[in-house]
Amino acid sequence: MAVLVAYDGSASAQKAVEYAFDSHADEEIVLLRVVEAADGSTEAGINLLQEAFRDREEEASSSLQNVTEPLDTA
């Protein structure tokens, strides 16, 4: 079984992640974060998209580190 946890960086999402790891430690846990690639613009150029993806990737990486730090100390 896999446990899917939506994560948006909020305090309640952090609690959901902690709960998932505490309650389902032996299961596969999938964190899902949806990002808007081009801020709703369908006419964004490829360079803008690449820049947006890089920025979002950095944000996601930072968020993941924020999620896993408390778990590493547990």
N, C-alpha and C positions, 0 to 999 in steps of 0.2 A: 504494500500500500504506500502511496505517496501522499504527503500532506502539503497542500498548496497554501502559502501565506502571502497575502497582498501586502506590499511594503511601500510606504510613501514618505518615510522619514519622521512621521509623527510619533508622539509618545504612545498613543494607543497601538500603532503598528509595531513599535518596539516591544510592547507588552505581548502582542500576539506572537511575535517571533520567539520571545522567551518562553511563553506558554507552549508553543509547538515543540521547542527543544526539550522542555521539561517533561511534557506529557507524552511525547512520541519520539523519544531519544533513539529508539531502534528502527525507526522508519526513515524513508527518504523524505527530506524536507526541501521543498522547492520555494524559493522566494521570488515573487513576481513584482516587478516594478515597470510600469508603463510610462514611457516618455513621449512627448510630442516632438516629432522630428523637425518640423519646419514651422512651428508656431501657427499651424493651420493654413499656411500659404501653399497652394498647389503649383505656384509659378516660381518657387525658389530654385535658384541655380544649383548645379552640382557642387560647386565650391561651398556654398552656404550650407547645403546638406552635410557635406563632409565635416565642416567646422562644427555644426550643431551636434553631429554624432560624437565627435571628439569631446566636446564639452559635456555631453550627457554621459559618455563613458567615464569621464573623470568624476562626475557627480555620483554615478552608480558605484564606482570603485570606492569612493570616500564613504558613501552610505553603507556599503557592505562592510567596510572596516569598522564603522561605528556599530554595526549590528554584531559583529563577531567578537569585538573586544570584551564586552561583558561575559560572553560565553567562554572565552579563553581563561578567564579568572575563576570560573565556576568549578 
